[in-house]
Amino acid sequence: MSWLITKYFITAAIVVLVSEVAKRSDKMGGLIAALPIVSVLSLVWLYLENQPQSKIANHALYTFWDVIPTLPMFLVFPFLLSRLGFWLTLLVSAVITLIVFDVLAIIGRRFGVELL
C-alpha cells in the first residue's frame, strides 16, 4: 500500500510542479509539460513492479502512436481560446483529438498497427 501512495505522491507532485512553473513562465511550463515525464514514470513503475519487458516495450510503442493525435489540439487550442472560452475550447480540442486518433487508427491498421 505504501508503494501505491508513493507512486501517487510522486506523480501528483510532478503535475503540480508543471502547473506552478507554468504560472511563472509560459515557455518553461510548456517545456516541462512537453517532456514525456508521465510516460517515463509509467515505464519506471512498470519496471519496478516486475512487468515483462514485452509489456513495457508495448507501453512505449503505443504511447508513441497515441501522442501523435494530441498534437493538433495544441495548435487549435490557442487559436480557439479567445473565441470560444476555456471549456468549449477544451471540448472542441478533445473532439479534434478523438477524430485524429480515429483517422490514425484507420491508417495504422493498413500498415499492421492496431491502435484500438
C-alpha distance (Angstrom), angle and dihedral (degrees) to the residues before:
residue distance angle dihedral
M1 . . .
S2 3.80 . .
W3 3.83 89.1 .
L4 3.81 90.2 56.9
I5 3.80 91.5 48.3
T6 3.82 89.9 49.1
K7 3.82 90.6 51.7
Y8 3.81 91.5 49.7
F9 3.80 92.3 47.3
I10 3.81 95.8 49.6
T11 3.80 93.3 44.0
A12 3.81 93.5 46.9
A13 3.80 91.6 46.2
I14 3.79 90.4 56.9
V15 3.81 92.6 51.2
V16 3.81 90.6 49.4
L17 3.81 90.5 46.9
V18 3.81 91.4 53.8
S19 3.81 93.0 49.5
E20 3.82 92.5 46.8
V21 3.80 92.9 48.9
A22 3.83 89.9 47.2
K23 3.83 89.7 56.2
R24 3.78 89.2 60.3
S25 3.81 101.0 35.1
D26 3.80 126.9 17.8
K27 3.79 91.7 -163.2
M28 3.79 96.6 48.0
G29 3.82 92.6 42.9
G30 3.79 90.1 51.2
L31 3.78 91.7 47.8
I32 3.79 93.4 51.5
A33 3.81 91.7 44.0
A34 3.81 90.2 50.7
L35 3.78 92.1 55.1
P36 3.78 110.6 97.6
I37 3.81 91.1 -117.8
V38 3.81 95.5 140.8
S39 3.80 91.3 46.2
V40 3.78 92.8 49.0
L41 3.80 91.4 46.4
S42 3.80 89.6 50.4
L43 3.80 90.2 52.6
V44 3.81 90.5 48.4
W45 3.82 92.5 48.5
L46 3.83 90.8 49.2
Y47 3.81 91.1 48.7
L48 3.81 94.3 47.0
E49 3.80 89.2 48.8
N50 3.82 89.3 56.6
Q51 3.78 96.5 -114.6
P52 3.81 115.4 168.8
Q53 3.79 117.5 -91.2
S54 3.80 89.5 -117.9
K55 3.82 90.1 59.0
I56 3.82 91.5 49.4
A57 3.82 92.4 46.0
N58 3.81 92.1 48.4
H59 3.80 90.4 49.8
A60 3.81 90.4 54.2
L61 3.81 92.5 46.2
Y62 3.81 95.2 48.7
T63 3.79 90.7 44.8
F64 3.81 88.0 58.2
W65 3.80 92.1 52.2
D66 3.81 92.7 44.0
V67 3.82 93.8 52.3
I68 3.81 93.8 59.9
P69 3.85 95.9 68.2
T70 3.80 91.6 51.0
L71 3.80 94.4 59.4
P72 3.84 97.5 78.3
M73 3.81 88.6 54.2
F74 3.79 90.5 63.9
L75 3.81 90.4 53.7
V76 3.81 95.8 45.9
F77 3.81 97.1 42.0
P78 3.84 98.2 68.9
F79 3.81 91.2 44.9
L80 3.82 94.4 51.5
L81 3.81 99.5 37.6
S82 3.80 97.3 83.1
R83 3.81 91.2 41.7
L84 3.81 102.6 45.6
G85 3.80 106.2 19.7
F86 3.79 126.7 -117.8
W87 3.82 104.0 -68.5
L88 3.78 97.8 43.5
T89 3.80 90.4 45.0
L90 3.79 89.4 51.2
L91 3.81 90.6 50.3
V92 3.82 93.7 47.5
S93 3.81 90.1 47.1
A94 3.80 91.1 51.1
V95 3.82 91.2 49.6
I96 3.81 90.5 49.7
T97 3.81 89.1 50.9
L98 3.81 91.2 51.6
I99 3.81 92.0 48.6
V100 3.81 92.4 48.8
F101 3.81 89.4 46.8
D102 3.81 91.1 52.7
V103 3.82 91.5 48.6
L104 3.81 90.7 48.2
A105 3.82 90.4 48.7
I106 3.82 90.4 53.4
I107 3.80 92.3 47.6
G108 3.80 92.2 43.2
R109 3.79 91.9 52.3
R110 3.81 88.8 60.5
F111 3.81 88.4 58.5
G112 3.79 96.1 43.6
V113 3.82 97.3 -97.9
E114 3.81 110.5 130.8
L115 3.81 109.3 -161.6
L116 3.80 98.1 165.1
